Amino acid sequence: MRFHSEWHRTSEHPLAALVRRYLPRERFDPFISALMPLDAVHYIKNAAPASLFFQFVDDDEFVSKNQADTFYAAASSPKKIAWYRTDHLFTKCDAAYQDRMQWIIQHLRLDQSC
């Protein structure tokens, strides 16, 4: 997302904190500068005419609600968003899987009898 560079700069996640702790400032700053142009928020606005379906997790350890909302707002339309109560990997989240499958079937116009 936008936010690879932001996540590395600000996240309290142990991995982000580890990177900040062990990379000296003279190496960390160029690392962040190199990541910034790759942040997806720069490109998601150009996805149209593709339809986008965003699935986010409440209390995600990697993607904050603010980051998710910002990313969704930056995306081109048509777009849809859904939130789930699960972990970052959507472990045991049948609702997310079902929603994703329905969206794919609808947008690819697949035969649901398969």
Disulfide bonds with the S-S distance in Angstrom:
none
